[in-house]
Amino acid sequence: MMKVVIVAILALATTLVSAYDPSPLQDFCVAINNTDSAVFVNGKFCKDPTLVTANDFFFSGLNIPENIAANKVESNVTLVNVDKLPGLNTLGVSLARLDFAPYGLNPPHTHPHSTELLVVIEGQTNAVAFAGLSSQNPRVITIANAVFGSNPPINLDVLAKAFLLDKNVVEYLQKQF
């Protein structure tokens, strides 16, 4: 009898922690900004499927390096998400091109809605990388901006203690953002 109770409790517990994304209701839903459309899926209105064209699934420009000299971190990210490529709506993916100058970097960051797969391709001088992201709108939180550029600012004492820094260093870092 005790074994049956334990199995029942475990079965109930596993059903409570089961989570998944719902299956799409249709094969595709090309995003449009027209609010007259009757179907609203994944935060976007859907284009009438009879009006969808190949251009809804095309983005031009990933073959063009961006100007990275003017950027403080000497890199640039060209994100292609559902806002730039409407055919990505409901597909759960987006992509990016990253251009790096020598010693350039992509600052530490996180994508709260996505996992990122990054492939770096070496160049003679500059480097390029391509990223695949598991969300149509992955969003990004750059750690330094969130910590030192927050508004209202995080207390100096807290940051100094958390990062083992002098308060003057923390003040200097906050002024950079």
Phi and psi in degrees as GROMACS dihedral restraints (atoms count N, CA, C in turn):
[ dihedral_restraints ]
;  ai    aj    ak    al  type     phi  dphi    fc
    3     4     5     6     1   -63.2    20    10
    4     5     6     7     1   -37.4    20    10
    6     7     8     9     1   -64.5    20    10
    7     8     9    10     1   -38.5    20    10
    9    10    11    12     1   -64.6    20    10
   10    11    12    13     1   -41.3    20    10
   12    13    14    15     1   -64.6    20    10
   13    14    15    16     1   -43.8    20    10
   15    16    17    18     1   -63.5    20    10
   16    17    18    19     1   -44.6    20    10
   18    19    20    21     1   -62.6    20    10
   19    20    21    22     1   -41.2    20    10
   21    22    23    24     1   -64.0    20    10
   22    23    24    25     1   -41.8    20    10
   24    25    26    27     1   -65.4    20    10
   25    26    27    28     1   -44.1    20    10
   27    28    29    30     1   -63.5    20    10
   28    29    30    31     1   -41.0    20    10
   30    31    32    33     1   -63.2    20    10
   31    32    33    34     1   -42.3    20    10
   33    34    35    36     1   -65.5    20    10
   34    35    36    37     1   -41.6    20    10
   36    37    38    39     1   -64.8    20    10
   37    38    39    40     1   -39.8    20    10
   39    40    41    42     1   -70.3    20    10
   40    41    42    43     1   -30.6    20    10
   42    43    44    45     1   -73.1    20    10
   43    44    45    46     1   -26.4    20    10
   45    46    47    48     1   -74.9    20    10
   46    47    48    49     1   -26.4    20    10
   48    49    50    51     1   -99.4    20    10
   49    50    51    52     1     1.7    20    10
   51    52    53    54     1   -73.7    20    10
   52    53    54    55     1   126.9    20    10
   54    55    56    57     1  -142.3    20    10
   55    56    57    58     1   145.1    20    10
   57    58    59    60     1  -161.0    20    10
   58    59    60    61     1   162.5    20    10
   60    61    62    63     1   -79.5    20    10
   61    62    63    64     1   140.8    20    10
   63    64    65    66     1   -67.2    20    10
   64    65    66    67     1   150.6    20    10
   66    67    68    69     1   -70.2    20    10
   67    68    69    70     1   145.2    20    10
   69    70    71    72     1   -62.3    20    10
   70    71    72    73     1   148.0    20    10
   72    73    74    75     1   -82.1    20    10
   73    74    75    76     1   -17.3    20    10
   75    76    77    78     1  -145.5    20    10
   76    77    78    79     1   169.9    20    10
   78    79    80    81     1   -66.4    20    10
   79    80    81    82     1   -39.2    20    10
   81    82    83    84     1  -151.3    20    10
   82    83    84    85     1   158.6    20    10
   84    85    86    87     1  -147.1    20    10
   85    86    87    88     1    89.8    20    10
   87    88    89    90     1   -67.8    20    10
   88    89    90    91     1   125.2    20    10
   90    91    92    93     1   -72.3    20    10
   91    92    93    94     1   140.0    20    10
   93    94    95    96     1  -139.4    20    10
   94    95    96    97     1   162.8    20    10
   96    97    98    99     1   -96.1    20    10
   97    98    99   100     1     5.7    20    10
   99   100   101   102     1   -78.3    20    10
  100   101   102   103     1   112.3    20    10
  102   103   104   105     1   -77.8    20    10
  103   104   105   106     1    -4.6    20    10
  105   106   107   108     1   -76.7    20    10
  106   107   108   109     1   -14.6    20    10
  108   109   110   111     1   -65.6    20    10
  109   110   111   112     1   141.5    20    10
  111   112   113   114     1   -82.4    20    10
  112   113   114   115     1   -19.1    20    10
  114   115   116   117     1  -106.3    20    10
  115   116   117   118     1   126.5    20    10
  117   118   119   120     1  -121.0    20    10
  118   119   120   121     1   111.0    20    10
  120   121   122   123     1  -131.5    20    10
  121   122   123   124     1   130.2    20    10
  123   124   125   126     1    60.1    20    10
  124   125   126   127     1    34.8    20    10
  126   127   128   129     1    84.9    20    10
  127   128   129   130     1     3.5    20    10
  129   130   131   132     1  -133.7    20    10
  130   131   132   133     1   152.4    20    10
  132   133   134   135     1   -83.2    20    10
  133   134   135   136     1   146.6    20    10
  135   136   137   138     1   -96.1    20    10
  136   137   138   139     1   137.4    20    10
  138   139   140   141     1   -72.5    20    10
  139   140   141   142     1   145.4    20    10
  141   142   143   144     1   -56.4    20    10
  142   143   144   145     1   123.3    20    10
  144   145   146   147     1   -56.0    20    10
  145   146   147   148     1   -26.1    20    10
  147   148   149   150     1   -75.1    20    10
  148   149   150   151     1   -13.0    20    10
  150   151   152   153     1  -103.4    20    10
  151   152   153   154     1     0.0    20    10
  153   154   155   156     1   -70.9    20    10
  154   155   156   157     1   137.3    20    10
  156   157   158   159     1  -125.7    20    10
  157   158   159   160     1   171.8    20    10
  159   160   161   162     1   -62.0    20    10
  160   161   162   163     1   -30.2    20    10
  162   163   164   165     1   -63.0    20    10
  163   164   165   166     1   -22.7    20    10
  165   166   167   168     1   -68.2    20    10
  166   167   168   169     1   -15.5    20    10
  168   169   170   171     1  -116.6    20    10
  169   170   171   172     1    21.8    20    10
  171   172   173   174     1  -125.8    20    10
  172   173   174   175     1   137.1    20    10
  174   175   176   177     1  -131.4    20    10
  175   176   177   178     1   130.6    20    10
  177   178   179   180     1  -106.5    20    10
  178   179   180   181     1   134.6    20    10
  180   181   182   183     1   130.0    20    10
  181   182   183   184     1    -8.8    20    10
  183   184   185   186     1   -71.1    20    10
  184   185   186   187     1   -11.7    20    10
  186   187   188   189     1   -88.9    20    10
  187   188   189   190     1    -2.9    20    10
  189   190   191   192     1  -104.6    20    10
  190   191   192   193     1   119.0    20    10
  192   193   194   195     1   -65.7    20    10
  193   194   195   196     1   143.3    20    10
  195   196   197   198     1   -90.7    20    10
  196   197   198   199     1   160.4    20    10
  198   199   200   201     1   -73.5    20    10
  199   200   201   202     1   114.3    20    10
  201   202   203   204     1  -107.8    20    10
  202   203   204   205     1    -5.4    20    10
  204   205   206   207     1   -68.4    20    10
  205   206   207   208     1   -33.1    20    10
  207   208   209   210     1   -81.6    20    10
  208   209   210   211     1    -7.8    20    10
  210   211   212   213     1   -91.2    20    10
  211   212   213   214     1   135.6    20    10
  213   214   215   216     1   -59.9    20    10
  214   215   216   217     1   -34.3    20    10
  216   217   218   219     1   -94.6    20    10
  217   218   219   220     1     2.5    20    10
  219   220   221   222     1    56.1    20    10
  220   221   222   223     1    45.3    20    10
  222   223   224   225     1  -152.2    20    10
  223   224   225   226     1   164.5    20    10
  225   226   227   228     1  -145.3    20    10
  226   227   228   229     1   141.7    20    10
  228   229   230   231     1  -115.5    20    10
  229   230   231   232     1   124.1    20    10
  231   232   233   234     1  -104.8    20    10
  232   233   234   235     1   103.1    20    10
  234   235   236   237     1   -90.3    20    10
  235   236   237   238     1   132.4    20    10
  237   238   239   240     1  -115.4    20    10
  238   239   240   241     1   100.0    20    10
  240   241   242   243     1  -118.4    20    10
  241   242   243   244     1  -169.0    20    10
  243   244   245   246     1   -61.9    20    10
  244   245   246   247     1   -25.9    20    10
  246   247   248   249     1   -70.8    20    10
  247   248   249   250     1   -27.8    20    10
  249   250   251   252     1  -100.4    20    10
  250   251   252   253     1   -21.3    20    10
  252   253   254   255     1  -134.6    20    10
  253   254   255   256     1    87.9    20    10
  255   256   257   258     1   -57.9    20    10
  256   257   258   259     1   -24.8    20    10
  258   259   260   261     1   -67.7    20    10
  259   260   261   262     1   -12.2    20    10
  261   262   263   264     1   -75.4    20    10
  262   263   264   265     1   -14.1    20    10
  264   265   266   267     1   -55.2    20    10
  265   266   267   268     1   131.8    20    10
  267   268   269   270     1    72.1    20    10
  268   269   270   271     1    -2.2    20    10
  270   271   272   273     1   -86.0    20    10
  271   272   273   274     1   -18.0    20    10
  273   274   275   276     1    73.7    20    10
  274   275   276   277     1    27.6    20    10
  276   277   278   279     1  -140.3    20    10
  277   278   279   280     1   157.3    20    10
  279   280   281   282     1  -153.6    20    10
  280   281   282   283     1   173.3    20    10
  282   283   284   285     1  -145.3    20    10
  283   284   285   286     1   165.9    20    10
  285   286   287   288     1  -148.8    20    10
  286   287   288   289     1   150.8    20    10
  288   289   290   291     1  -110.8    20    10
  289   290   291   292     1   133.2    20    10
  291   292   293   294     1  -118.6    20    10
  292   293   294   295     1   127.2    20    10
  294   295   296   297     1  -109.4    20    10
  295   296   297   298     1   133.3    20    10
  297   298   299   300     1  -125.9    20    10
  298   299   300   301     1   133.5    20    10
  300   301   302   303     1   -79.1    20    10
  301   302   303   304     1   165.5    20    10
  303   304   305   306     1   -55.4    20    10
  304   305   306   307     1   130.1    20    10
  306   307   308   309     1    68.6    20    10
  307   308   309   310     1    10.1    20    10
  309   310   311   312     1   -73.5    20    10
  310   311   312   313     1   162.3    20    10
  312   313   314   315     1  -146.6    20    10
  313   314   315   316     1   160.5    20    10
  315   316   317   318     1  -102.6    20    10
  316   317   318   319     1   112.2    20    10
  318   319   320   321     1   -55.4    20    10
  319   320   321   322     1   151.4    20    10
  321   322   323   324     1   -54.4    20    10
  322   323   324   325     1   131.3    20    10
  324   325   326   327     1  -153.1    20    10
  325   326   327   328     1   173.4    20    10
  327   328   329   330     1  -139.3    20    10
  328   329   330   331     1   152.4    20    10
  330   331   332   333     1  -112.5    20    10
  331   332   333   334     1   102.5    20    10
  333   334   335   336     1   -65.1    20    10
  334   335   336   337     1   -18.6    20    10
  336   337   338   339     1  -113.5    20    10
  337   338   339   340     1    15.4    20    10
  339   340   341   342     1  -158.4    20    10
  340   341   342   343     1   160.0    20    10
  342   343   344   345     1  -108.6    20    10
  343   344   345   346     1   144.6    20    10
  345   346   347   348     1  -118.0    20    10
  346   347   348   349     1   134.3    20    10
  348   349   350   351     1  -114.9    20    10
  349   350   351   352     1   120.4    20    10
  351   352   353   354     1  -115.6    20    10
  352   353   354   355     1   131.3    20    10
  354   355   356   357     1  -121.1    20    10
  355   356   357   358     1   119.5    20    10
  357   358   359   360     1   -98.8    20    10
  358   359   360   361     1   130.9    20    10
  360   361   362   363     1  -111.9    20    10
  361   362   363   364     1   124.2    20    10
  363   364   365   366     1   -76.2    20    10
  364   365   366   367     1   146.6    20    10
  366   367   368   369     1  -123.8    20    10
  367   368   369   370     1   176.6    20    10
  369   370   371   372     1   -67.3    20    10
  370   371   372   373     1   -42.3    20    10
  372   373   374   375     1  -122.6    20    10
  373   374   375   376     1   -66.5    20    10
  375   376   377   378     1   -84.7    20    10
  376   377   378   379     1   160.0    20    10
  378   379   380   381     1  -118.5    20    10
  379   380   381   382     1   156.0    20    10
  381   382   383   384     1  -131.0    20    10
  382   383   384   385     1   146.6    20    10
  384   385   386   387     1  -136.1    20    10
  385   386   387   388     1   153.9    20    10
  387   388   389   390     1  -123.8    20    10
  388   389   390   391     1   137.9    20    10
  390   391   392   393     1  -121.6    20    10
  391   392   393   394     1   137.9    20    10
  393   394   395   396     1  -107.8    20    10
  394   395   396   397     1   134.1    20    10
  396   397   398   399     1  -123.8    20    10
  397   398   399   400     1   142.8    20    10
  399   400   401   402     1   -91.2    20    10
  400   401   402   403     1    45.4    20    10
  402   403   404   405     1  -159.7    20    10
  403   404   405   406     1   147.6    20    10
  405   406   407   408     1   -75.0    20    10
  406   407   408   409     1   -16.5    20    10
  408   409   410   411     1  -144.7    20    10
  409   410   411   412     1    79.4    20    10
  411   412   413   414     1   -70.6    20    10
  412   413   414   415     1   -19.7    20    10
  414   415   416   417     1    53.9    20    10
  415   416   417   418     1   162.7    20    10
  417   418   419   420     1  -146.1    20    10
  418   419   420   421     1   140.3    20    10
  420   421   422   423     1  -122.7    20    10
  421   422   423   424     1   112.0    20    10
  423   424   425   426     1   -82.2    20    10
  424   425   426   427     1   125.2    20    10
  426   427   428   429     1   -58.7    20    10
  427   428   429   430     1   -48.9    20    10
  429   430   431   432     1   -61.1    20    10
  430   431   432   433     1   -42.0    20    10
  432   433   434   435     1   -62.0    20    10
  433   434   435   436     1   -42.9    20    10
  435   436   437   438     1   -68.5    20    10
  436   437   438   439     1   -34.6    20    10
  438   439   440   441     1   -86.5    20    10
  439   440   441   442     1   -51.6    20    10
  441   442   443   444     1   -95.5    20    10
  442   443   444   445     1   -15.5    20    10
  444   445   446   447     1  -111.2    20    10
  445   446   447   448     1    15.4    20    10
  447   448   449   450     1   -67.4    20    10
  448   449   450   451     1   152.3    20    10
  450   451   452   453     1  -133.4    20    10
  451   452   453   454     1   112.2    20    10
  453   454   455   456     1   -70.0    20    10
  454   455   456   457     1   155.6    20    10
  456   457   458   459     1   -67.6    20    10
  457   458   459   460     1   149.8    20    10
  459   460   461   462     1   -73.1    20    10
  460   461   462   463     1   141.5    20    10
  462   463   464   465     1   -52.5    20    10
  463   464   465   466     1   133.8    20    10
  465   466   467   468     1   -55.6    20    10
  466   467   468   469     1   -43.3    20    10
  468   469   470   471     1   -61.2    20    10
  469   470   471   472     1   -40.3    20    10
  471   472   473   474     1   -64.8    20    10
  472   473   474   475     1   -48.0    20    10
  474   475   476   477     1   -65.7    20    10
  475   476   477   478     1   -41.8    20    10
  477   478   479   480     1   -60.8    20    10
  478   479   480   481     1   -42.7    20    10
  480   481   482   483     1   -71.4    20    10
  481   482   483   484     1   -42.9    20    10
  483   484   485   486     1   -65.3    20    10
  484   485   486   487     1   -36.8    20    10
  486   487   488   489     1  -103.5    20    10
  487   488   489   490     1     5.6    20    10
  489   490   491   492     1    54.7    20    10
  490   491   492   493     1    48.8    20    10
  492   493   494   495     1  -120.5    20    10
  493   494   495   496     1   157.5    20    10
  495   496   497   498     1   -71.6    20    10
  496   497   498   499     1   148.1    20    10
  498   499   500   501     1   -59.5    20    10
  499   500   501   502     1   -33.6    20    10
  501   502   503   504     1   -64.3    20    10
  502   503   504   505     1   -36.3    20    10
  504   505   506   507     1   -67.0    20    10
  505   506   507   508     1   -42.2    20    10
  507   508   509   510     1   -62.7    20    10
  508   509   510   511     1   -44.2    20    10
  510   511   512   513     1   -60.0    20    10
  511   512   513   514     1   -42.8    20    10
  513   514   515   516     1   -60.4    20    10
  514   515   516   517     1   -45.9    20    10
  516   517   518   519     1   -63.6    20    10
  517   518   519   520     1   -40.4    20    10
  519   520   521   522     1   -63.8    20    10
  520   521   522   523     1   -33.4    20    10
  522   523   524   525     1   -69.7    20    10
  523   524   525   526     1   -19.7    20    10
  525   526   527   528     1   -73.5    20    10
  526   527   528   529     1   -17.2    20    10
